[in-house]
Structures are given as structure tokens and as C-alpha cells.
């Protein structure tokens, strides 16, 4: 990360089957683990693993400038709080999927 506070720029990666020049958040009736969003990682190897699920693997790279208007949770390690968040998100996802 470069900069301080909300002025930082970080490189993030997205693994998929096609290059994505301008990411969009598309609302669908099939929610992801953590809700609607465009999933990225700071870990290039993780994006490579995500992309490897497809016949055509593409890793898109972005420079992200933090936005103080966004609500961001940061878990620097796997804690009880992190696990509680994962379980809560997946429970909500399962309830939504069942109701569809």
C-alpha cells in the first residue's frame, strides 16, 4: 500500500475467465458468499488460483484508491471475529438461496 489514511493506493487482483477493464457490481438473485460485489484480493497467487478454475484463465490487475465513504472491514488474521463474520454471511446467503 502507498500513502496514509484514506489516501492510499493498493494493487489488487481479480481472477476469472475474461479480462475486466471496468468492474461493475451487478445485482443478481444468486448472492455470493459475502453479498454482491466485485471480489478482489491483494494476493496475486490467490487470484491465479481463482482464475485456474476456468479453461481460459485471466488475472486482472487494478490500482485501488481507498474511499472514506465506503464501509470496509479489515481482518488481518483469522480471528473469532473473522469467523463470526464468515458464518453470518454464509447463513444469510443460505436463507436467501432457499427463499428463491
N, C-alpha and C positions, 0 to 999 in steps of 0.2 A: 504494500500500500504506500502511496505517496501522499504527503500532506498531513494536515492535522484536522481534528474535529470533523465537520461535515464537508471540508474542502478536499478530502482525499480522493484519489483515483486508484482503482484496483483493476487488475486484469482478471476477467472471469471467462469461463469456457462453457459451451453448450454442446453436448454430444447428440447426434441424431443421424438421419438418413439423407439430409439435404442441408445445404448452407442456408443460414438465416441472416440476411443482411440487416433487417429492421424488425426485431422481435415485437410481437403483439400478444397481449393476453386475450385469449378467446374463451368466452364463456360457453361451456358445454354441459350436457346432462350427465357426463361421466367424469366426476371430480377426481383429481389426483390425490396422492397421499396427504398433501398439505394444502389443499384447496387450489383454486385457479391461480395460474401464474406461468411464468416462463422460467423454467428451472435451469440454474447455472451453478457452477462450482468454481472455487479458487484453485482446485486441484486438477491440473491438466490430465493426469493419469485417470482420474475418475471420469472425466468427460470422454476419454478414449474408450474406457470400459462401457459407458453408456452407448456410445456410437457403435461399438462392436456387435451389438445385438442385431444390427441390420446388415443386409447384403452390401449396401453402399454405406460406408462409414464416413461421416464428416464431423469435424470438430470446428465450431465457430468460436472466434475469439473476440472479446469485447473489452473496451476500457469503460469501466463504470465509475461515475462520479456520484458519490453519496448525496442523497437528497434529504434534508432535515424534515421534510413534510411526510416522509414515509415512516411507517411503524416497522422497525426491524428488530427481530430477536437475534441475539448472537449467543451461540453456545460454543465456547472454545474447547470444551471437552464433554464427554458423555457423563452427565451427572444425573441425579434423581429428577431434577427439574427438566432436563432434556428428555428423559424417558417419559415423564408425565406428559410432556408436550406431544411426543410421538404417539403415545397411546390415545390421547384425546383427539388428535387429528384423524387417526385411523378409525376411531369409534364413530366420529361424525360422518366420515366417508362411508362407512358400512351402513349407517342408518339411512343416508341419502340414497345409496345404491338399492337398498331393499325397498324403499318407497317408490322407486321409478317404475 
